[in-house]
Amino acid sequence: MKKTIGLLILVLVILLVVSGCGIANNTASDSDSKPKQEASKETQKEEPNAGETVAKQGPGVKSDTGTYVGQIDGNSIEIKISGVPDGLSNKAFRLSDEVKAKFDSLKLKTGDQVFFNYSINKDNQNVMVELGKINN
């Protein structure tokens, strides 16, 4: 009888601990998800859509350098990012209207070193807002 009561108490303690952990995790994840949702709404307001003309500098605009790989299509190019391991270095970028308008005048060739500014749009695409050739 004492063994049964002891086992029952042990099972109850384990259930309380397990259920208490589950509640704490759910509460934490609920409160964590709200700021993320609000933050994503804020960044969406500042992010350009592909093809939009945006400021060259400002919130949400990132700068980098790399090696021009080539043009994917009339709207996109590929760049090998400087300082990134080979397997992760090639990235595709959509061209904003402003960059598209002057792209041909840059006369980029595969292997040319470039600097650029880009932003990530609501569709999680890298949108290039400025592009220039680094003279060697």
C-alpha positions in Angstrom: 0.0 0.0 0.0 2.8 2.4 0.9 4.5 1.6 -2.4 1.4 2.4 -4.4 0.9 5.7 -2.6 4.6 6.6 -3.1 4.4 5.7 -6.8 1.2 7.7 -7.2 2.8 10.8 -5.6 5.9 10.4 -7.8 3.7 10.2 -10.9 1.8 13.3 -9.8 5.0 15.2 -9.2 6.3 14.3 -12.6 3.1 15.3 -14.3 3.1 18.6 -12.5 6.7 19.3 -13.5 6.1 18.3 -17.2 2.9 20.3 -17.5 4.4 23.3 -15.8 7.3 23.3 -18.3 4.9 23.1 -21.2 2.9 26.1 -20.0 6.0 28.2 -19.4 7.3 27.4 -22.9 4.0 28.2 -24.6 3.7 31.5 -22.7 7.3 32.5 -23.7 6.8 31.6 -27.3 3.5 33.6 -27.5 5.1 36.7 -26.1 8.2 36.2 -28.3 6.1 35.9 -31.5 4.2 39.1 -31.0 7.3 41.4 -31.2 8.5 39.5 -34.2 5.2 40.0 -36.0 5.3 43.7 -35.1 8.9 44.0 -36.2 8.2 42.4 -39.5 5.4 44.8 -40.2 7.7 47.7 -39.5 10.4 46.4 -41.8 7.9 45.6 -44.5 7.0 49.3 -44.6 10.6 50.2 -45.4 11.4 47.4 -47.8 11.2 48.0 -51.5 9.4 45.7 -53.9 11.4 44.6 -56.9 11.5 47.3 -59.5 10.7 50.1 -57.1 13.1 53.1 -56.9 14.3 53.5 -53.3 16.8 55.6 -51.4 20.4 54.5 -51.8 21.0 54.7 -48.0 18.7 54.4 -45.1 17.0 51.9 -42.8 17.1 48.4 -44.1 19.7 49.1 -46.8 22.8 47.0 -46.6 26.2 47.6 -48.3 28.6 45.0 -49.6 31.3 44.3 -52.2 31.9 41.3 -54.5 32.7 39.9 -57.9 30.2 40.2 -60.7 29.3 36.7 -62.0 26.7 37.6 -64.6 23.2 38.7 -65.6 20.5 36.1 -64.8 17.8 37.9 -66.8 16.7 41.4 -67.6 15.8 42.0 -63.9 18.5 40.0 -62.0 22.2 39.6 -61.6 24.5 37.3 -59.6 27.3 38.4 -57.4 29.9 36.4 -55.5 30.0 38.2 -52.1 33.5 39.2 -50.8 34.7 37.4 -47.6 32.0 34.7 -47.7 32.9 31.0 -48.0 32.6 29.7 -51.6 29.5 27.5 -51.0 27.6 30.5 -49.6 29.1 33.4 -51.6 26.9 33.6 -54.7 23.7 35.6 -54.4 21.1 36.7 -56.8 19.9 40.3 -56.7 16.9 41.9 -58.4 17.6 45.3 -59.9 15.6 48.3 -58.9 14.3 50.6 -61.6 17.1 53.1 -60.9 19.9 50.4 -61.2 18.2 48.9 -64.3 18.3 52.3 -66.0 22.1 52.7 -65.7 23.1 49.0 -65.7 24.2 48.9 -69.4 26.4 52.0 -68.9 28.5 50.1 -66.3 29.6 47.6 -68.9 30.2 45.0 -66.3 32.1 41.8 -67.3 32.4 38.6 -65.4 35.1 38.9 -62.7 34.7 42.7 -62.3 34.8 43.9 -58.7 31.7 45.8 -57.6 30.2 47.6 -54.6 26.5 47.7 -54.0 23.6 48.6 -51.7 20.6 46.4 -51.4 17.5 45.8 -49.4 15.3 42.8 -48.8 11.7 43.1 -50.0 8.5 41.6 -48.6 9.0 38.6 -50.8 12.5 38.0 -49.2 14.3 39.0 -52.4 17.5 41.0 -52.4 16.8 44.2 -54.3 19.8 46.2 -55.5 19.4 49.9 -55.1 22.9 51.0 -56.0 25.6 49.3 -58.1 29.1 50.5 -59.1 32.3 49.1 -60.5 35.4 49.2 -58.3 38.3 50.5 -60.5 41.5 48.4 -60.1 
